[in-house]
Amino acid sequence: MLRKTFYTILFIATFLFLHPSYGQGLKDNINNAYQQFVKSGKLPNGIASLTVLDGKTGQPIFTSNASIGLPTASTMKVITSITALDILGADYTYQTKLAYTGEIDSLGVLHGDIIVIGSGDPTLGSDRYTTTKAETILNKWVYKVHHAGIRHIDGRVVGDDLYLNGNDVPPTWNWVDIGNYYGAGISGLNWRENKTGVTFSPSAIGQPAKISSTTIPLTGITLINEVITGSNGSGDNVYAYAAPYSDIVYLRGTYGRDLKKIVEIAVPDPALALAQQLTTALSDADITVDSLPITGKRLLNQGIMLNSQKKELDTHQSPALKDIVHWFNQKSINLYGEAMLKSFGIISHNKPNSEDAATLLSKYWEQKLKIPASELHIHDGSGLSPQNRVTTLAMAKIMHYAQHRPWYPAFKKSLPTINGITMKSGTIGGVLGYTGFHTSKAGAPVTFSLLVNNYTGSTSVMRQEMFNLLNSLK
């Protein structure tokens, strides 16, 4: 027995002598790759930050500039996702109610209004889920109105968007972004992801690219088209300029002569768009509506309060939060992030304002993981704000925390696979980032966050340099 024990100890000692710990080997691999990365000449006036944590213990394996706050781009979405899943729960759902005010007489005339009451559901009318498609919801609501015995409405359809005080965008978003689909505002009553598509008909290079159609009618909105036809291969360089509640949208830039793409822009008032489309759907079903559609916010601006006495016709339930997080991270839908940010702001402390909710998010992690507020200086939930300042150490710690939560499998599944690694990417002007999880061929799990700011050269070249660096984790 003693001899067997002796040889066992001898074998282990020999193995440890000949094979240094994997952690040290991994650290050396990352360090060598990182040194090559920073010496590539792509960051003469920029900065890179990398944190790699042991996936089991959470202890740092490698760090560089880990405590420097940097803009995050869409890597911010992982922090918003984890916070929402932790506070609201993976099965949290939004509810949108269809109701009416007044009374229905014996002839089927509603002496009152049809009201759609929002709760900030970002998926209402989205094509990403079977139950949320616009046509499905409109058809269901028309049926509910008809089933209630209503054949004529002597009032109007009201989109009640007051839950989040109407439609708004975070104050730190750029003007060049907020008129486009990715910069659409967040409303108490969202609809079709608050966007619409514009189809262009290009002509000769340098000549106007005319608008041939839009995905949905833009009633009451004037499109001023200044888009020029670009050369073949120049792609989509069209930008929409508008703000919430604008009735004029400027379209500027170039549209490639050989391009066949629908350009998506933000809808200035999604609650009004929903009220208009429901009014049309009711009319198509021979349920006439006397007055023009309107929203709760617009009525409030006129000093008119919505009737508090309502009779409910239907409650539409959104997909579960874990399913919302899935598309949020897979397709980087900024609207979903701002909805989640405002949701846990209003539910936890009755703070629907984006800036207030972002402060609450920072405080949550200060209390939960002792992360200093200065490491999570954020202004939105999606990462579109160029003023966000987050450290890779903070991001990696929050990512590591997620691994021990019951909803982790759903969260991990929401992250794309890029370059053979499970990670979320982020890109805005001069900023590239990746954060995620990986298990090496040797079975060693890691959690990592990598941010690069103010690099030179093309985005594609810098992205490949970052991939080369992250390959050291494999």
Backbone hydrogen bonds, N-H to C=O, Kabsch-Sander energy under -0.5 kcal/mol:
donor,donor_aa,acceptor,acceptor_aa,energy
5,T,1,M,-2.3
6,F,2,L,-2.5
7,Y,3,R,-2.5
8,T,4,K,-2.0
9,I,5,T,-2.4
10,L,6,F,-2.5
11,F,7,Y,-2.3
12,I,8,T,-2.3
13,A,9,I,-2.6
14,T,10,L,-2.4
15,F,11,F,-2.5
16,L,12,I,-2.6
17,F,13,A,-1.9
18,L,14,T,-2.5
19,H,15,F,-2.4
25,G,21,S,-2.2
26,L,22,Y,-3.4
27,K,23,G,-2.4
28,D,24,Q,-2.3
29,N,25,G,-2.3
30,I,26,L,-2.8
31,N,27,K,-2.8
32,N,28,D,-2.6
33,A,29,N,-2.3
34,Y,30,I,-3.0
35,Q,31,N,-2.4
36,Q,32,N,-1.9
37,F,33,A,-2.1
38,V,34,Y,-2.7
39,K,35,Q,-1.2
40,S,37,F,-1.4
47,I,453,N,-2.0
49,S,451,L,-2.7
50,L,64,S,-2.1
51,T,449,S,-2.3
52,V,62,F,-2.9
53,L,447,T,-3.6
54,D,59,Q,-3.2
55,G,445,P,-3.0
58,G,54,D,-2.5
61,I,52,V,-3.5
62,F,52,V,-1.7
64,S,50,L,-2.1
68,I,65,N,-1.6
69,G,67,S,-0.6
70,L,390,V,-2.2
75,T,72,T,-1.4
76,M,73,A,-1.6
77,K,74,S,-1.8
78,V,75,T,-1.4
79,I,75,T,-0.6
79,I,76,M,-0.7
80,T,76,M,-1.8
81,S,77,K,-2.6
82,I,78,V,-2.4
83,T,79,I,-2.4
84,A,80,T,-2.6
85,L,81,S,-2.7
86,D,82,I,-2.1
87,I,83,T,-2.7
88,L,84,A,-2.7
89,G,84,A,-1.0
92,Y,89,G,-1.5
96,T,316,H,-2.6
97,K,117,I,-2.1
98,L,314,D,-2.9
99,A,97,K,-0.5
99,A,115,I,-2.8
100,Y,311,K,-1.9
101,T,113,D,-2.2
103,E,111,H,-0.8
105,D,103,E,-0.5
105,D,109,V,-2.4
108,G,105,D,-1.9
110,L,108,G,-0.6
110,L,152,H,-3.5
111,H,103,E,-3.2
111,H,109,V,-0.7
112,G,110,L,-1.4
114,I,156,R,-2.2
115,I,99,A,-3.0
116,V,158,V,-2.8
117,I,97,K,-3.4
117,I,115,I,-0.6
118,G,116,V,-0.7
118,G,160,D,-2.4
120,G,188,G,-2.4
124,L,121,D,-0.7
125,G,132,T,-1.2
126,S,123,T,-2.7
129,Y,126,S,-0.6
132,T,129,Y,-0.7
133,K,129,Y,-0.6
133,K,130,T,-0.6
134,A,125,G,-0.8
137,I,133,K,-2.3
138,L,134,A,-2.8
139,N,135,E,-2.4
140,K,136,T,-2.0
141,W,137,I,-2.4
142,V,138,L,-2.5
143,Y,139,N,-2.1
144,K,140,K,-2.2
145,V,141,W,-2.3
146,H,142,V,-2.6
147,H,143,Y,-3.2
148,A,144,K,-1.3
149,G,146,H,-1.9
150,I,145,V,-1.7
151,R,108,G,-3.5
151,R,149,G,-0.5
152,H,108,G,-1.8
153,I,288,T,-2.9
154,D,110,L,-2.4
154,D,152,H,-0.5
155,G,112,G,-0.6
158,V,114,I,-3.1
158,V,156,R,-0.5
159,G,294,I,-2.5
160,D,116,V,-2.9
160,D,158,V,-0.9
161,D,159,G,-1.2
164,L,161,D,-0.8
165,N,162,L,-1.7
166,G,161,D,-2.4
168,D,186,I,-1.5
173,W,170,P,-1.8
177,D,174,N,-1.5
178,I,174,N,-1.5
179,G,240,A,-0.6
180,N,177,D,-2.0
181,Y,264,E,-1.4
183,G,180,N,-1.8
184,A,181,Y,-1.3
186,I,168,D,-3.1
187,S,185,G,-0.5
188,G,161,D,-0.7
188,G,166,G,-0.6
192,R,124,L,-1.7
193,E,124,L,-0.7
194,N,191,W,-2.0
195,K,192,R,-1.2
196,T,265,I,-2.3
198,V,263,V,-2.8
199,T,213,S,-2.8
200,F,261,K,-0.5
201,S,210,K,-3.5
206,G,229,T,-2.8
207,Q,204,A,-2.5
209,A,227,V,-2.4
210,K,201,S,-1.4
210,K,208,P,-0.7
212,S,199,T,-2.9
212,S,210,K,-0.5
213,S,199,T,-1.2
215,T,197,G,-2.5
219,T,217,P,-0.7
221,I,218,L,-1.9
222,T,247,D,-2.8
223,L,221,I,-0.5
224,I,222,T,-0.6
224,I,249,V,-2.8
225,N,223,L,-0.8
226,E,224,I,-0.7
226,E,251,L,-3.1
228,I,253,G,-2.6
229,T,207,Q,-3.4
230,G,255,Y,-2.1
234,S,231,S,-2.0
237,N,235,G,-0.7
237,N,254,T,-2.5
239,Y,252,R,-3.1
241,Y,250,Y,-2.8
242,A,240,A,-0.6
245,Y,268,P,-1.5
246,S,243,A,-2.3
249,V,222,T,-2.8
250,Y,241,Y,-2.1
251,L,224,I,-2.8
252,R,239,Y,-2.7
252,R,250,Y,-0.5
253,G,226,E,-0.5
254,T,237,N,-0.8
255,Y,228,I,-2.2
256,G,235,G,-2.2
257,R,230,G,-1.5
259,L,256,G,-1.7
263,V,198,V,-2.5
263,V,261,K,-0.6
264,E,262,I,-0.5
265,I,196,T,-2.8
266,A,179,G,-2.4
267,V,194,N,-2.3
273,A,269,D,-2.0
274,L,270,P,-2.4
275,A,271,A,-2.1
276,Q,272,L,-2.6
277,Q,273,A,-2.3
278,L,274,L,-2.5
279,T,275,A,-2.0
280,T,276,Q,-2.1
281,A,277,Q,-2.2
282,L,278,L,-2.4
283,S,279,T,-2.2
284,D,280,T,-2.4
285,A,281,A,-0.9
285,A,282,L,-0.5
286,D,283,S,-1.9
287,I,282,L,-2.9
288,T,151,R,-1.0
288,T,286,D,-0.7
290,D,153,I,-2.6
291,S,155,G,-2.5
294,I,157,V,-2.0
296,G,159,G,-2.4
299,L,295,T,-2.0
300,L,296,G,-2.4
301,N,297,K,-2.1
302,Q,298,R,-0.8
302,Q,299,L,-0.8
303,G,300,L,-1.7
304,I,299,L,-2.9
305,M,303,G,-0.5
310,K,308,S,-1.0
311,K,100,Y,-2.7
312,E,310,K,-0.5
313,L,98,L,-3.8
314,D,98,L,-1.8
316,H,96,T,-3.4
318,S,94,Y,-2.7
321,L,92,Y,-1.7
322,K,90,A,-2.4
323,D,320,A,-1.2
324,I,320,A,-1.6
325,V,321,L,-3.1
326,H,322,K,-1.2
327,W,323,D,-1.3
328,F,324,I,-2.1
329,N,325,V,-2.2
330,Q,326,H,-2.5
331,K,327,W,-2.4
333,I,328,F,-0.6
334,N,332,S,-0.9
336,Y,333,I,-0.7
337,G,333,I,-1.1
338,E,334,N,-2.0
339,A,335,L,-2.2
340,M,336,Y,-2.3
341,L,337,G,-2.5
342,K,338,E,-2.3
343,S,339,A,-2.1
344,F,340,M,-2.4
345,G,341,L,-1.5
346,I,342,K,-2.7
347,I,343,S,-2.5
348,S,344,F,-1.7
349,H,345,G,-1.8
350,N,346,I,-1.2
351,K,345,G,-2.2
357,A,353,N,-2.8
358,A,354,S,-2.5
359,T,355,E,-1.9
360,L,356,D,-2.0
361,L,357,A,-2.1
362,S,358,A,-2.0
363,K,359,T,-2.3
364,Y,360,L,-2.1
365,W,361,L,-1.6
366,E,362,S,-1.5
367,Q,363,K,-2.2
368,K,364,Y,-2.5
369,L,365,W,-2.2
370,K,366,E,-0.7
371,I,365,W,-1.6
375,E,372,P,-2.1
376,L,373,A,-1.4
377,H,389,R,-2.5
378,I,376,L,-1.2
388,N,385,S,-1.2
389,R,377,H,-3.0
390,V,70,L,-2.6
391,T,375,E,-1.8
393,L,66,A,-1.7
395,M,391,T,-2.1
396,A,392,T,-2.6
397,K,393,L,-2.2
398,I,394,A,-2.2
399,M,395,M,-2.3
400,H,396,A,-2.6
401,Y,397,K,-2.3
402,A,398,I,-1.6
403,Q,399,M,-0.7
403,Q,400,H,-1.0
404,H,401,Y,-1.7
405,R,402,A,-1.9
408,Y,405,R,-1.9
410,A,407,W,-0.5
411,F,407,W,-1.9
412,K,408,Y,-3.2
413,K,409,P,-2.1
414,S,410,A,-1.0
414,S,411,F,-0.7
415,L,411,F,-0.6
415,L,412,K,-1.3
418,I,416,P,-0.6
418,I,421,I,-2.9
421,I,418,I,-1.8
422,T,437,F,-0.9
423,M,416,P,-2.3
423,M,421,I,-0.9
424,K,435,T,-3.0
426,G,433,G,-1.6
428,I,431,V,-1.6
431,V,428,I,-2.9
432,L,452,V,-2.3
433,G,426,G,-1.9
434,Y,450,L,-2.5
435,T,424,K,-1.8
436,G,448,F,-1.8
437,F,422,T,-2.3
438,H,446,V,-2.0
440,S,444,A,-2.1
441,K,474,K,-1.3
443,G,440,S,-2.0
446,V,438,H,-2.8
447,T,53,L,-2.1
448,F,436,G,-2.2
449,S,51,T,-2.1
450,L,434,Y,-3.1
451,L,49,S,-2.5
452,V,432,L,-2.8
453,N,47,I,-2.6
454,N,430,G,-2.4
455,Y,430,G,-0.6
456,T,42,K,-2.4
462,M,458,S,-2.0
463,R,459,T,-2.7
464,Q,460,S,-1.8
465,E,461,V,-2.0
466,M,462,M,-2.2
467,F,463,R,-2.2
468,N,464,Q,-2.4
469,L,465,E,-1.8
470,L,466,M,-2.6
471,N,467,F,-1.7
472,S,469,L,-1.6
473,L,470,L,-1.9
474,K,471,N,-1.5
